[in-house]
């Protein structure tokens, strides 16, 4: 683990110590670490497992299972495209492709001098105005492939 992550990781883990030791909440702990660092460094799996009293495999299993958890720090702006039923039915896949083409990045990777990371999400809860894209904390509805350039302009 790099030294720049160690203090923040330790702080995030300390905040999770309120979880009763007899029932470790791996997901809650990983979400706290990601909130503090922007991602969960794989080099911290052993430390997290040790603090929770579980195996490295259990922590790694939860980390790899939940798509909201990431092991790489995201770009400056996180673009999440909803792939829920309504968004998928309203051409969410086309929106995703248009975003990937525009920022020149695959899902889960960083692009353009680490400016953007593109991810898929299960449901944004914005079905009435699908397809939906979240950029950082901004929720955008009725997104079209032709509107991607103007949508992303403020985030450059």
C-alpha positions as a Markdown table, in Angstrom:
| # | Residue | x | y | z |
|---|---|---|---|---|
| 1 | Unk | 0.0 | 0.0 | 0.0 |
| 2 | Unk | 1.4 | 3.4 | -0.9 |
| 3 | Unk | 2.1 | 5.7 | 2.0 |
| 4 | Unk | -0.3 | 8.4 | 0.7 |
| 5 | Unk | -3.3 | 6.0 | 1.1 |
| 6 | Unk | -2.3 | 4.7 | 4.5 |
| 7 | Unk | -3.4 | 7.6 | 6.8 |
| 8 | Unk | -6.7 | 8.0 | 5.0 |
| 9 | Unk | -7.4 | 4.3 | 4.9 |
| 10 | Unk | -6.6 | 4.1 | 8.7 |
| 11 | Unk | -9.0 | 7.0 | 9.3 |
| 12 | Unk | -11.8 | 5.3 | 7.3 |
| 13 | Unk | -11.3 | 2.0 | 9.1 |
| 14 | Unk | -11.3 | 3.7 | 12.5 |
| 15 | Unk | -14.7 | 5.2 | 11.6 |
| 16 | Unk | -16.0 | 1.7 | 11.0 |
| 17 | Unk | -15.0 | 0.4 | 14.4 |
| 18 | Unk | -18.5 | 1.1 | 15.6 |
| 19 | Unk | -19.6 | -2.0 | 13.7 |
| 20 | Unk | -20.0 | -4.8 | 16.4 |
| 21 | Unk | -17.1 | -7.2 | 16.2 |
| 22 | Unk | -19.3 | -10.3 | 16.3 |
| 23 | Unk | -21.0 | -9.2 | 13.0 |
| 24 | Unk | -18.5 | -7.5 | 10.8 |
| 25 | Unk | -20.2 | -5.4 | 8.1 |
| 26 | Unk | -17.7 | -5.8 | 5.2 |
| 27 | Unk | -19.8 | -3.8 | 2.7 |
| 28 | Unk | -20.3 | -0.8 | 5.1 |
| 29 | Unk | -16.6 | -0.8 | 5.8 |
| 30 | Unk | -15.6 | -0.9 | 2.1 |
| 31 | Unk | -18.1 | 1.9 | 1.3 |
| 32 | Unk | -16.5 | 4.0 | 4.1 |
| 33 | Unk | -13.1 | 3.4 | 2.7 |
| 34 | Unk | -14.2 | 4.3 | -0.8 |
| 35 | Unk | -15.9 | 7.4 | 0.5 |
| 36 | Unk | -12.6 | 8.5 | 2.1 |
| 37 | Unk | -10.3 | 7.6 | -0.7 |
| 38 | Unk | -12.4 | 7.6 | -3.8 |
| 39 | Unk | -11.7 | 3.8 | -4.2 |
| 40 | Unk | -10.8 | 0.7 | -2.2 |
| 41 | Unk | -7.1 | 0.0 | -2.8 |
| 42 | Unk | -6.6 | -3.7 | -3.2 |
| 43 | Unk | -3.4 | -3.3 | -1.2 |
| 44 | Unk | -5.6 | -2.6 | 1.8 |
| 45 | Unk | -7.6 | -5.8 | 1.7 |
| 46 | Unk | -5.5 | -7.5 | 4.3 |
| 47 | Unk | -5.7 | -4.6 | 6.7 |
| 48 | Unk | -9.5 | -4.3 | 6.3 |
| 49 | Unk | -9.9 | -8.1 | 6.8 |
| 50 | Unk | -7.7 | -8.0 | 9.9 |
| 51 | Unk | -9.6 | -5.1 | 11.4 |
| 52 | Unk | -12.9 | -6.9 | 10.8 |
| 53 | Unk | -11.7 | -10.3 | 11.9 |
| 54 | Unk | -12.6 | -11.9 | 8.5 |
| 55 | Unk | -10.5 | -13.5 | 5.8 |
| 56 | Unk | -8.9 | -11.6 | 2.9 |
| 57 | Unk | -11.0 | -13.7 | 0.6 |
| 58 | Unk | -14.3 | -12.5 | 2.2 |
| 59 | Unk | -13.3 | -8.9 | 1.8 |
| 60 | Unk | -12.1 | -9.5 | -1.8 |
| 61 | Unk | -15.4 | -11.3 | -2.5 |
| 62 | Unk | -17.5 | -8.4 | -1.4 |
| 63 | Unk | -15.2 | -5.9 | -3.2 |
| 64 | Unk | -15.5 | -7.8 | -6.5 |
| 65 | Unk | -19.3 | -8.5 | -6.2 |
| 66 | Unk | -20.7 | -5.0 | -5.7 |
| 67 | Unk | -20.4 | -2.9 | -8.9 |
| 68 | Unk | -20.6 | 0.3 | -6.9 |
| 69 | Unk | -17.2 | -0.4 | -5.4 |
| 70 | Unk | -14.1 | 0.4 | -7.4 |
| 71 | Unk | -10.5 | -0.5 | -6.9 |
| 72 | Unk | -9.0 | 2.4 | -8.9 |
| 73 | Unk | -9.4 | 6.0 | -8.2 |
| 74 | Unk | -11.9 | 7.6 | -10.6 |
| 75 | Unk | -11.2 | 10.5 | -12.8 |
| 76 | Unk | -12.1 | 14.0 | -11.7 |
| 77 | Unk | -15.6 | 13.5 | -13.0 |
| 78 | Unk | -17.6 | 10.3 | -12.6 |
| 79 | Unk | -20.1 | 9.6 | -15.3 |
| 80 | Unk | -22.6 | 6.9 | -14.4 |
| 81 | Unk | -25.1 | 5.7 | -17.0 |
| 82 | Unk | -28.3 | 4.1 | -15.8 |
| 83 | Unk | -29.0 | 0.6 | -17.3 |
| 84 | Unk | -32.2 | 0.0 | -15.4 |
| 85 | Unk | -35.2 | -1.4 | -17.4 |
| 86 | Unk | -36.7 | 2.0 | -18.3 |
| 87 | Unk | -33.3 | 3.5 | -19.3 |
| 88 | Unk | -32.4 | 0.4 | -21.3 |
| 89 | Unk | -35.8 | 0.5 | -23.1 |
| 90 | Unk | -35.2 | 4.1 | -24.0 |
| 91 | Unk | -31.8 | 3.6 | -25.6 |
| 92 | Unk | -29.6 | 3.9 | -22.6 |
| 93 | Unk | -27.1 | 1.6 | -24.4 |
| 94 | Unk | -26.8 | 4.2 | -27.2 |
| 95 | Unk | -26.2 | 6.9 | -24.7 |
| 96 | Unk | -23.5 | 4.9 | -23.0 |
| 97 | Unk | -21.8 | 4.3 | -26.4 |
| 98 | Unk | -22.0 | 8.0 | -27.3 |
| 99 | Unk | -20.4 | 8.9 | -23.9 |
| 100 | Unk | -17.6 | 6.3 | -24.4 |
| 101 | Unk | -17.0 | 7.6 | -27.9 |
| 102 | Unk | -17.0 | 11.2 | -26.8 |
| 103 | Unk | -14.6 | 10.8 | -23.9 |
| 104 | Unk | -12.7 | 7.9 | -25.5 |
| 105 | Unk | -12.9 | 5.5 | -22.6 |
| 106 | Unk | -14.2 | 2.1 | -21.8 |
| 107 | Unk | -16.5 | 1.4 | -18.8 |
| 108 | Unk | -14.4 | 1.4 | -15.6 |
| 109 | Unk | -11.4 | 3.2 | -17.1 |
| 110 | Unk | -10.2 | 6.8 | -16.9 |
| 111 | Unk | -9.8 | 9.1 | -19.9 |
| 112 | Unk | -8.6 | 12.4 | -21.1 |
| 113 | Unk | -5.8 | 13.1 | -18.6 |
| 114 | Unk | -7.8 | 11.3 | -15.9 |
| 115 | Unk | -10.7 | 13.8 | -16.3 |
| 116 | Unk | -13.5 | 11.2 | -16.7 |
| 117 | Unk | -14.5 | 7.8 | -15.5 |
| 118 | Unk | -17.5 | 6.0 | -17.1 |
| 119 | Unk | -19.5 | 3.4 | -15.2 |
| 120 | Unk | -22.9 | 1.7 | -15.5 |
| 121 | Unk | -25.4 | 1.8 | -12.7 |
| 122 | Unk | -28.3 | -0.5 | -12.0 |
| 123 | Unk | -31.0 | 2.2 | -11.4 |
| 124 | Unk | -30.9 | 5.9 | -10.9 |
| 125 | Unk | -34.5 | 6.0 | -9.7 |
| 126 | Unk | -35.3 | 8.6 | -12.4 |
| 127 | Unk | -37.4 | 6.4 | -14.7 |
| 128 | Unk | -39.9 | 9.0 | -15.7 |
| 129 | Unk | -37.2 | 10.9 | -17.6 |
| 130 | Unk | -35.1 | 8.1 | -18.9 |
| 131 | Unk | -32.5 | 7.5 | -20.1 |
| 132 | Unk | -30.6 | 9.0 | -17.1 |
| 133 | Unk | -26.9 | 9.9 | -16.6 |
| 134 | Unk | -25.3 | 11.0 | -13.4 |
| 135 | Unk | -22.3 | 13.2 | -13.6 |
| 136 | Unk | -20.7 | 13.4 | -10.2 |
| 137 | Unk | -23.9 | 14.2 | -8.1 |
| 138 | Unk | -25.8 | 15.8 | -11.0 |
| 139 | Unk | -28.7 | 13.8 | -12.3 |
| 140 | Unk | -29.6 | 14.4 | -16.0 |
| 141 | Unk | -32.7 | 13.0 | -17.6 |
| 142 | Unk | -33.9 | 12.5 | -21.1 |
| 143 | Unk | -30.3 | 12.2 | -22.3 |
| 144 | Unk | -29.8 | 11.6 | -26.0 |
| 145 | Unk | -26.7 | 10.5 | -27.8 |
| 146 | Unk | -26.7 | 13.7 | -29.9 |
| 147 | Unk | -26.7 | 15.8 | -26.6 |
| 148 | Unk | -23.7 | 14.2 | -25.0 |
| 149 | Unk | -21.2 | 16.9 | -26.1 |
| 150 | Unk | -23.2 | 19.8 | -24.6 |
| 151 | Unk | -24.0 | 17.7 | -21.5 |
| 152 | Unk | -20.3 | 17.2 | -20.8 |
| 153 | Unk | -19.1 | 20.7 | -21.7 |
| 154 | Unk | -19.4 | 22.1 | -18.2 |
| 155 | Unk | -17.2 | 19.3 | -16.8 |
| 156 | Unk | -14.2 | 19.9 | -19.0 |
